[in-house]
Amino acid sequence: MELVIETFRQEIDAAMQSYDRHVVCVFKTPDDCLEAIERLMLKAIKAYENRVEGMRHGIALDKEITIMLSQAESDPPLCGIYFNLHTPYSREHGGSNITKTRAEANASD
């Protein structure tokens, strides 16, 4: 079976519905998101088709989207499209925007 973007149109459409309904802070417009998903899908297909013997996945990602194609018992492979969401309140930013409660501050003194 030849893998093309249209093979995974149902998954792409579901991801775009989720994006429109739930994702509120990603640096992509809906049109940019669809373009990114289609571009990443091509990369994931290429990675899947050229995977090393014994490997089961083809993965492509950017800062906000991850696509994973996983070998299944039948064709086509399983497809997962994930939004890599993050928060400005994470420790990655040094925690400077996280304030301790008074009880935590007293306990650590």
C-alpha positions as CSV (number, residue, x, y, z in Angstrom):
1,M,0.0,0.0,0.0
2,E,1.4,3.4,-1.0
3,L,1.3,5.9,1.9
4,V,0.2,9.4,1.0
5,I,-1.3,12.3,3.0
6,E,-4.8,11.3,1.9
7,T,-4.3,7.9,3.6
8,F,-4.5,9.8,6.9
9,R,-7.1,12.4,6.0
10,Q,-9.5,11.2,8.7
11,E,-6.8,11.6,11.4
12,I,-5.8,15.1,10.0
13,D,-9.4,16.2,10.0
14,A,-9.9,15.0,13.6
15,A,-6.7,16.8,14.7
16,M,-7.9,20.0,13.0
17,Q,-11.3,19.8,14.7
18,S,-9.5,19.4,18.0
19,Y,-7.2,22.3,17.2
20,D,-10.1,24.5,16.4
21,R,-12.1,23.5,19.5
22,H,-9.4,23.1,22.2
23,V,-6.0,24.6,21.3
24,V,-6.0,28.2,22.4
25,C,-2.4,29.2,22.4
26,V,-0.2,27.9,19.6
27,F,1.8,30.1,17.3
28,K,0.0,28.8,14.2
29,T,-3.2,30.0,12.6
30,P,-5.5,27.1,11.6
31,D,-4.3,27.4,8.0
32,D,-0.7,27.3,9.1
33,C,-1.5,24.4,11.4
34,L,-3.0,22.4,8.5
35,E,0.0,23.1,6.3
36,A,2.4,22.1,9.1
37,I,0.4,18.8,9.7
38,E,0.6,18.0,6.0
39,R,4.3,18.8,5.8
40,L,5.0,16.7,8.9
41,M,2.8,13.9,7.6
42,L,5.0,13.7,4.5
43,K,8.1,13.5,6.7
44,A,6.5,10.9,9.0
45,I,5.6,8.8,6.0
46,K,9.2,9.0,4.7
47,A,10.6,8.1,8.1
48,Y,8.2,5.2,8.4
49,E,9.0,3.9,4.9
50,N,12.7,4.2,5.5
51,R,12.9,2.9,9.1
52,V,15.6,0.5,10.1
53,E,14.8,-3.2,10.4
54,G,13.1,-3.8,13.7
55,M,11.8,-0.3,14.2
56,R,8.1,0.2,14.4
57,H,7.6,3.9,14.1
58,G,8.0,6.9,11.8
59,I,8.0,10.2,13.6
60,A,8.1,13.9,12.5
61,L,7.7,16.9,14.7
62,D,8.1,20.6,15.1
63,K,7.9,22.7,18.3
64,E,4.1,22.4,18.5
65,I,3.1,19.2,16.6
66,T,4.2,15.6,16.7
67,I,3.1,13.0,14.2
68,M,3.8,9.3,14.8
69,L,3.0,6.5,12.4
70,S,3.2,3.1,14.1
71,Q,3.3,-0.4,12.5
72,A,0.1,-2.2,12.9
73,E,-1.1,-5.8,12.1
74,S,-2.6,-4.5,8.9
75,D,-2.2,-1.6,6.5
76,P,-2.2,1.4,6.9
77,P,-0.1,2.1,10.0
78,L,-1.7,3.7,13.0
79,C,-1.5,7.4,13.1
80,G,-1.2,9.7,16.1
81,I,-1.2,13.5,15.8
82,Y,-0.3,15.3,19.0
83,F,-0.1,19.0,20.0
84,N,2.9,19.7,22.1
85,L,1.4,22.2,24.5
86,H,3.4,24.0,27.1
87,T,2.8,26.6,29.8
88,P,4.6,29.8,30.7
89,Y,4.4,28.6,34.3
90,S,6.8,25.7,33.8
91,R,10.1,25.2,35.6
92,E,11.7,25.4,32.2
93,H,11.5,29.2,32.5
94,G,13.5,29.0,35.8
95,G,10.3,29.0,37.8
96,S,10.5,32.8,38.1
97,N,6.9,33.1,37.3
98,I,5.9,30.5,40.0
99,T,5.4,32.0,43.4
100,K,5.6,30.0,46.6
101,T,2.8,30.0,49.0
102,R,3.6,31.5,52.4
103,A,3.5,28.0,54.0
104,E,6.0,26.6,51.4
105,A,8.3,29.6,51.9
106,N,8.3,29.2,55.7
107,A,8.9,25.4,55.4
108,S,12.0,25.9,53.2
109,D,13.6,28.5,55.5
